[in-house]
Amino acid sequence: MRVCCFGTYDVDYVRNAVVRAALRSQGVEVVACHATVWAGTEEKVADARRGPLNPRLWLKLLRAYGRLLRRHRAVGRYDAMIVGYPGHLDLFLARILTWLRRKPLVFDAYVSLYDTVISDRALARPRSLLAIVSRWLDRVTCLLADAVLLDTEANIAFFCAQYRLPRTKFHRIWVGADEAYLSAEDEIDGTSPFRVLYFGKFIPLHGLDTVVRAAKLLGATPEVRFEMIGGGQERRGAEALAESLRVTNIDWGPEWMQPAELRERIRQADVCLGILGVSDKAARVIPTKAYIALAMGKPLLTRDSPAARELLVPDVHAMLCAAGEPADVARAIMALRSDPALRRRLGRAGRDLFRAECSTDAIGRALVRVLRAVCPSVPHVPQP
């Protein structure tokens, strides 16, 4: 089976990298037809803030689509096309090309564009033109594709209800993580101080204010310290909140780390934080950081939600706490600190779960099932 990964997707984004690696793990030949539009997240966010009438955005896209057309001619035969994330604007060209070749089109929508741009990042008001266009794109792109990939059943239910789409259109594919994070080591005991690690993009979804307020509640416990690594739109606000509350037990790490260095920081942590935000989207997703913590055998503390319970059994694979409740987060941290056996048990069970359900091989098998559904006549020979 030969698959064309098409579009202006972010090549290095975890979701896209895992999908490519997962397909290859099953013996699928993956050929890229890609063109870059944005140099980085900041440029992408800046274009989104300017709205859909931004002429510079459309000029960038037209140039990128010209490159994609030339590269598509050179791709040769393929059995199916997958449009990577984010690829909502790419679906129209992708649909034309696959219709011409009579090939199925799979769209990795991953999450709602409206949710991300309006509800999560707050880049425009809910009644703005950008909001209207984002909602329209969420629906129309799913209609254009033969199959749509999302990250949780909770997100699938949201799409079906919000956009009046059939459940049969969607397939849940876990996000997973780079298997370089997969560890064979058990939890490190006896570290002092007890280290609680947050790493991520500092976006509203993650509930940074809850983390800072939980740290404040534990400020009288000197052997507990928080480390916060990463950059993003909420970092300055989180630092300002910590300063106003006179929080002294947070170590503010760098905004970016080399992967090997980040793995070492995670390895040294006693507990890793997942997602703690209170938004509707936060209840429907499982962040990449959660998969990484599971892979590394680290005790994971994340918000209780329908999405989390799709994968995680509370107190078996992770510790779940109430969203937006600093006191509950602080209570869970103290429970983990006082019980090394619980930490080891959660870490081992989480790592076993990752291997069984979220590894490259497991995700690859799920993706092949989707491809077989949209192109049943194509034989697939698994990799030996």
C-alpha positions as CSV (number, residue, x, y, z in Angstrom):
1,M,0.0,0.0,0.0
2,R,1.3,3.4,-1.0
3,V,0.0,6.6,0.8
4,C,0.5,10.2,-0.2
5,C,0.8,12.6,2.8
6,F,-0.4,15.9,1.3
7,G,-0.6,19.5,2.3
8,T,0.9,22.4,4.2
9,Y,0.9,20.5,7.5
10,D,3.5,21.0,10.2
11,V,6.1,18.3,9.4
12,D,7.5,18.3,13.0
13,Y,4.2,18.4,14.8
14,V,3.9,15.3,17.0
15,R,0.6,14.2,15.5
16,N,1.9,14.2,11.9
17,A,5.3,12.6,12.8
18,V,3.5,9.8,14.7
19,V,1.1,9.1,11.8
20,R,4.0,8.8,9.3
21,A,6.0,6.5,11.6
22,A,3.0,4.4,12.5
23,L,2.1,3.8,8.8
24,R,5.7,2.9,8.0
25,S,5.7,0.5,11.0
26,Q,3.0,-1.5,9.2
27,G,4.9,-1.7,5.9
28,V,3.0,1.1,4.3
29,E,5.0,3.2,1.8
30,V,4.6,6.9,2.7
31,V,5.4,9.5,0.1
32,A,5.4,13.2,1.1
33,C,3.8,15.9,-1.0
34,H,4.4,18.9,1.2
35,A,4.9,22.7,1.0
36,T,5.7,25.0,3.9
37,V,3.5,28.1,4.5
38,W,4.6,29.3,7.9
39,A,8.1,29.5,9.4
40,G,6.7,28.8,12.9
41,T,3.8,29.0,15.3
42,E,4.2,32.8,15.9
43,E,3.8,33.5,12.2
44,K,0.8,31.2,11.9
45,V,-0.9,32.8,14.9
46,A,-0.2,36.3,13.5
47,D,-1.9,35.4,10.2
48,A,-4.9,34.0,12.1
49,R,-5.2,37.2,14.1
50,R,-5.4,39.2,10.8
51,G,-8.4,37.2,9.8
52,P,-9.5,35.4,6.6
53,L,-9.4,38.6,4.5
54,N,-5.6,38.9,5.0
55,P,-4.2,39.2,1.4
56,R,-0.7,38.1,2.5
57,L,-2.1,34.8,3.8
58,W,-3.8,34.0,0.5
59,L,-0.6,34.9,-1.4
60,K,1.4,32.5,0.7
61,L,-1.2,29.8,0.2
62,L,-1.3,30.3,-3.6
63,R,2.4,30.0,-3.8
64,A,2.4,26.9,-1.6
65,Y,-0.4,25.3,-3.7
66,G,1.6,25.9,-6.8
67,R,4.5,24.0,-5.3
68,L,2.1,21.2,-4.2
69,L,0.7,20.8,-7.7
70,R,4.1,20.4,-9.2
71,R,5.2,17.9,-6.5
72,H,1.9,16.0,-6.8
73,R,2.6,15.4,-10.5
74,A,5.9,13.8,-9.5
75,V,4.5,11.6,-6.8
76,G,3.4,8.8,-9.1
77,R,0.8,6.2,-8.1
78,Y,-0.7,6.0,-4.7
79,D,-3.6,4.2,-3.1
80,A,-4.9,6.9,-0.8
81,M,-4.1,10.5,0.3
82,I,-3.9,11.7,3.8
83,V,-4.0,15.4,4.5
84,G,-2.0,16.2,7.7
85,Y,-2.8,18.6,10.5
86,P,-3.5,21.5,10.2
87,G,-4.9,21.0,6.7
88,H,-8.4,22.5,6.6
89,L,-7.5,24.9,3.8
90,D,-5.7,22.1,1.9
91,L,-8.8,19.9,1.6
92,F,-10.2,21.7,-1.4
93,L,-7.2,21.1,-3.6
94,A,-6.7,17.6,-2.2
95,R,-10.2,16.7,-3.0
96,I,-9.9,17.8,-6.6
97,L,-6.6,15.9,-7.0
98,T,-8.0,12.7,-5.5
99,W,-11.2,12.9,-7.6
100,L,-9.1,13.2,-10.7
101,R,-7.1,10.1,-9.7
102,R,-10.2,8.3,-8.3
103,K,-8.4,7.8,-5.0
104,P,-9.8,8.0,-1.4
105,L,-9.1,11.1,0.8
106,V,-8.4,10.8,4.5
107,F,-8.4,14.0,6.5
108,D,-6.5,14.1,9.8
109,A,-8.6,16.9,11.3
110,Y,-7.2,15.9,14.7
111,V,-9.2,18.6,16.6
112,S,-11.8,21.3,15.8
113,L,-10.3,24.4,14.0
114,Y,-13.0,26.6,15.6
115,D,-12.2,25.2,19.1
116,T,-8.5,25.8,18.6
117,V,-8.6,29.3,17.1
118,I,-11.6,30.8,19.0
119,S,-12.3,28.8,22.2
120,D,-8.7,27.8,23.1
121,R,-6.4,30.4,21.7
122,A,-8.9,33.3,21.7
123,L,-7.5,34.8,18.6
124,A,-10.9,36.4,17.6
125,R,-14.4,36.9,19.1
126,P,-17.0,34.0,18.7
127,R,-19.0,36.1,16.3
128,S,-16.2,37.4,14.2
129,L,-15.6,36.5,10.5
130,L,-12.7,34.2,11.5
131,A,-15.0,32.3,13.9
132,I,-17.7,31.9,11.1
133,V,-15.1,30.7,8.6
134,S,-13.5,28.3,11.1
135,R,-16.9,26.7,11.9
136,W,-17.7,26.4,8.2
137,L,-14.3,24.8,7.5
138,D,-14.8,22.3,10.3
139,R,-18.0,21.0,8.7
140,V,-17.2,21.3,5.0
141,T,-13.7,19.7,5.2
142,C,-15.2,16.7,7.0
143,L,-17.9,16.4,4.3
144,L,-15.3,16.5,1.5
145,A,-13.1,13.7,3.0
146,D,-13.9,10.0,2.7
147,A,-12.7,9.4,6.3
148,V,-11.8,11.8,9.1
149,L,-9.3,11.1,11.9
150,L,-9.9,12.6,15.4
151,D,-8.1,12.0,18.7
152,T,-10.9,11.0,21.0
153,E,-14.5,9.7,21.0
154,A,-15.4,12.8,22.9
155,N,-14.2,14.9,20.0
156,I,-16.1,12.7,17.5
157,A,-19.3,13.2,19.5
158,F,-18.7,16.9,19.4
159,F,-18.2,17.0,15.6
160,C,-21.3,14.8,15.1
161,A,-23.5,17.1,17.3
162,Q,-22.1,20.5,16.3
163,Y,-21.9,19.9,12.5
164,R,-24.6,17.3,11.9
165,L,-22.2,14.7,10.6
166,P,-22.6,10.9,10.5
167,R,-20.6,8.9,13.1
168,T,-19.4,6.5,10.3
169,K,-17.3,9.3,8.8
170,F,-15.0,9.4,11.9
171,H,-12.2,7.2,13.3
172,R,-10.5,7.7,16.6
173,I,-6.7,7.6,16.4
174,W,-4.7,8.2,19.6
175,V,-2.1,10.9,19.5
176,G,0.8,8.8,20.9
177,A,4.3,10.1,21.2
178,D,7.8,9.7,19.7
179,E,9.0,6.3,20.9
180,A,12.3,7.9,21.9
181,Y,10.4,8.7,25.1
182,L,9.5,5.0,25.8
183,S,11.4,4.0,28.9
184,A,12.2,0.7,30.5
185,E,13.2,2.4,33.8
186,D,11.1,2.5,36.9
187,E,10.2,5.5,39.0
188,I,13.2,7.1,40.7
189,D,12.7,7.1,44.5
190,G,14.2,9.3,47.2
191,T,14.6,12.5,45.2
192,S,14.6,15.7,47.1
193,P,12.9,18.0,46.6
194,F,9.8,16.2,45.2
195,R,9.6,17.6,41.7
196,V,6.3,18.3,39.9
197,L,6.9,18.9,36.1
198,Y,4.8,20.9,33.6
199,F,6.1,21.0,30.1
200,G,4.2,22.3,27.1
201,K,3.0,25.3,25.0
202,F,1.6,27.5,27.8
203,I,-1.8,27.8,26.1
204,P,-5.2,28.4,27.9
205,L,-6.2,24.8,27.4
206,H,-3.6,23.6,29.9
207,G,-4.9,25.5,32.9
208,L,-1.7,27.3,33.9
209,D,-3.5,29.4,36.5
210,T,-4.5,26.2,38.3
211,V,-0.9,25.0,38.4
212,V,0.3,28.3,39.8
213,R,-2.4,28.3,42.5
214,A,-1.7,24.7,43.4
215,A,2.0,25.6,43.8
216,K,0.9,28.5,46.1
217,L,-1.1,26.1,48.3
218,L,1.9,23.8,48.6
219,G,4.3,26.7,49.3
220,A,4.6,25.8,53.0
221,T,5.9,22.3,52.0
222,P,9.5,23.1,51.1
223,E,10.3,19.6,49.8
224,V,7.8,20.1,46.9
225,R,8.9,22.2,44.0
226,F,7.3,22.8,40.6
227,E,9.2,23.1,37.3
228,M,7.6,24.7,34.3
229,I,9.2,24.3,30.9
230,G,7.9,25.8,27.6
231,G,6.8,28.9,25.9
232,G,3.5,30.3,24.6
233,Q,0.8,33.0,24.9
234,E,0.1,32.2,28.6
235,R,3.7,32.1,29.9
236,R,4.0,35.8,30.8
237,G,0.6,35.7,32.5
238,A,1.5,32.6,34.5
239,E,4.7,34.3,35.7
240,A,2.8,37.5,36.6
241,L,0.3,35.5,38.5
242,A,3.0,33.7,40.4
243,E,4.7,37.0,41.2
244,S,1.4,38.6,42.4
245,L,0.7,35.6,44.7
246,R,4.3,35.5,45.9
247,V,4.8,31.9,44.8
248,T,8.4,30.9,45.6
249,N,8.3,27.1,44.8
250,I,8.2,27.3,41.0
251,D,11.4,27.0,38.9
252,W,10.7,28.6,35.5
253,G,12.6,26.6,32.9
254,P,13.5,27.5,29.4
255,E,10.9,28.1,26.7
256,W,12.5,25.3,24.5
257,M,14.7,22.4,25.1
258,Q,16.5,19.8,22.9
259,P,14.5,16.6,23.0
260,A,17.2,14.7,24.8
261,E,17.4,17.3,27.5
262,L,13.7,17.4,27.9
263,R,13.6,13.6,28.3
264,E,16.2,13.9,31.0
265,R,14.1,16.5,32.9
266,I,11.1,14.2,32.6
267,R,13.1,11.3,33.9
268,Q,14.1,13.3,36.9
269,A,10.6,14.4,37.7
270,D,8.5,12.7,40.4
271,V,5.1,13.5,38.7
272,C,4.1,15.0,35.4
273,L,1.2,17.3,34.9
274,G,-1.2,16.8,32.0
275,I,-4.1,19.1,31.2
276,L,-5.9,21.1,33.9
277,G,-8.0,23.6,32.0
278,V,-11.7,24.1,32.4
279,S,-12.8,24.6,28.8
280,D,-15.1,22.3,26.9
281,K,-12.2,21.5,24.6
282,A,-10.0,20.5,27.6
283,A,-12.6,17.9,28.4
284,R,-12.4,16.4,24.9
285,V,-8.7,16.0,24.4
286,I,-5.7,14.1,25.8
287,P,-2.6,16.3,25.4
288,T,0.7,15.0,24.0
289,K,2.4,15.6,27.3
290,A,0.1,12.9,28.8
291,Y,1.2,10.3,26.3
292,I,4.9,11.2,26.9
293,A,4.5,10.8,30.7
294,L,2.9,7.4,30.1
295,A,5.6,6.3,27.7
296,M,8.3,7.3,30.2
297,G,6.6,5.5,33.1
298,K,6.0,8.7,35.0
299,P,3.0,9.1,37.3
300,L,0.6,11.3,35.4
301,L,-1.7,13.9,37.1
302,T,-4.3,15.2,34.7
303,R,-7.9,16.5,34.8
304,D,-10.8,14.1,35.0
305,S,-12.8,14.2,31.8
306,P,-14.7,12.0,29.3
307,A,-11.6,12.0,27.0
308,A,-9.2,11.0,29.8
309,R,-11.5,8.1,30.8
310,E,-11.5,6.8,27.3
311,L,-7.9,5.8,27.8
312,L,-7.1,6.0,31.5
313,V,-8.5,4.1,34.4
314,P,-8.4,6.5,37.5
315,D,-5.8,5.4,40.1
316,V,-4.6,2.6,37.8
317,H,-3.0,4.4,34.8
318,A,-3.0,8.0,36.2
319,M,-4.3,10.2,38.9
320,L,-7.3,12.3,37.8
321,C,-8.3,15.5,39.5
322,A,-11.1,18.1,39.2
323,A,-10.6,20.7,36.4
324,G,-9.7,24.1,37.6
325,E,-9.4,23.1,41.3
326,P,-6.0,24.0,42.7
327,A,-6.8,22.4,46.0
328,D,-7.6,19.1,44.4
329,V,-4.4,19.2,42.4
330,A,-2.4,20.0,45.6
331,R,-4.2,17.1,47.4
332,A,-3.2,14.7,44.6
333,I,0.4,15.8,44.6
334,M,0.7,15.3,48.3
335,A,-0.9,11.8,48.0
336,L,1.7,10.9,45.3
337,R,4.5,12.4,47.4
338,S,3.6,10.3,50.4
339,D,3.2,7.0,48.6
340,P,6.2,5.8,46.5
341,A,4.5,2.5,45.9
342,L,1.6,4.3,44.3
343,R,3.9,6.3,42.1
344,R,5.7,3.1,40.9
345,R,2.4,1.3,40.3
346,L,0.9,4.2,38.2
347,G,4.2,4.6,36.3
348,R,4.4,0.9,35.3
349,A,0.7,0.6,34.4
350,G,0.8,3.8,32.4
351,R,3.9,2.6,30.4
352,D,2.2,-0.8,29.8
353,L,-0.9,1.0,28.6
354,F,1.1,3.1,26.2
355,R,2.8,0.1,24.7
356,A,-0.5,-1.7,24.2
357,E,-2.7,1.1,22.9
358,C,-0.6,4.2,22.0
359,S,2.7,2.8,20.6
360,T,3.7,3.4,17.0
361,D,2.8,-0.2,16.2
362,A,-0.7,0.0,17.8
363,I,-1.5,3.3,16.1
364,G,-0.2,1.9,12.8
365,R,-2.6,-1.0,13.0
366,A,-5.5,1.4,13.6
367,L,-4.5,3.5,10.7
368,V,-4.2,0.5,8.4
369,R,-7.8,-0.5,9.4
370,V,-9.0,3.0,8.3
371,L,-7.1,2.7,5.0
372,R,-8.5,-0.7,4.3
373,A,-12.0,0.6,4.9
374,V,-11.6,3.4,2.3
375,C,-9.7,1.3,-0.2
376,P,-10.7,-2.3,0.4
377,S,-9.5,-3.5,-3.0
378,V,-5.9,-2.7,-2.3
379,P,-4.0,-5.6,-0.8
380,H,-1.8,-4.9,2.2
381,V,1.2,-6.9,3.0
382,P,2.3,-6.3,6.6
383,Q,5.9,-5.6,7.3
384,P,7.7,-8.9,8.5
